Amino acid sequence: MPYVIADDLPDEPAGVRFRRLLDRPQILQMPGAHLGIAALLAKKQGFEALYMSGAAMSATMGLPDLGMITVDDVAWHVRQVVRASALPVLVDGDTGYGEALNVMHMVRTFEEAGAGAVHLEDQLLPKKCGHLNDKKLASAEDMAAKVAAARKARKNLVIIARTDAAASEGIDGAVARARLYLEAGADAIFPEALTTREMFVEFAKRMPGVKLLANMTEFGRTPFFTAAEFQEMGYAMVIWPVSHLRIAARAMEELYVGIRKDGGTQNMLGRMQTRAQLYETIGYHDYEALDATLIRTVVPEGMPQT
């Protein structure tokens, strides 16, 4: 039965459940899933938390990841993923959509939508994907003020501070910023776009006892590492932010090529999820059964009196 209308909706806030997962000794694995159907498919494979990428949400809307989407755009995605899966989600908060007051608004909006955690980054707008060149950083003090504002606004939401400083300020600069963000109230740190195993290990060594997030994105600056390898290096969380979108976009492109070439989908059927499989994924028949228990004909017992 889908969680959306079931009796077993979680009683605890998503932030509490996310923190419990984070406190376990094993690394928390979060695949990207910014749509309800993706959340259901990931949950079916046993994932206990999900990641919602700003780049994936932007691309789904046909937009580049340059800070163009809004708090409300993201909250809409959060609500559908949480409604579909009831899993705690980590949401990409970009730069916080403005300054301290905007960050507080974002935190409250995301938490009300059902998010379990959010990460903020220390770039300036127009922000870029962390694995691109020529990123412009906010001052460490301005970013710390945003972290403090997020901490003040949250009820249970886990606050993760992302720093993109390694590319321009080296490990020393990234570590110094991370320590300042922790002092401002961050619960965990996300060092973005580290480029070697040695950098990951060194950063973790200099952040003892701190929960760290690793980003395993494709076609970026980070070599491929497995979840187990990240855990060995000292990381408590790992995300695969846009992998699901890359797979889906390639599949859609090939579908349209096939229709254009063959005049129909007859040669693509073997690559499709069947109607029965789709209905099983979204709980179609569970909804039907529930609906049947709610419908009851009301028979009038007498004529209305004038």
Helices and strands as residue ranges (DSSP letters): G 3-5, H 14-22, E 28-31, H 36-44, E 50-52, H 54-60, H 71-85, E 89-92, H 100-113, E 117-121, H 140-153, E 158-163, H 166-184, E 188-191, H 197-205, E 211-215, H 227-233, E 237-240, H 243-262, G 269-271, H 275-282, H 284-294
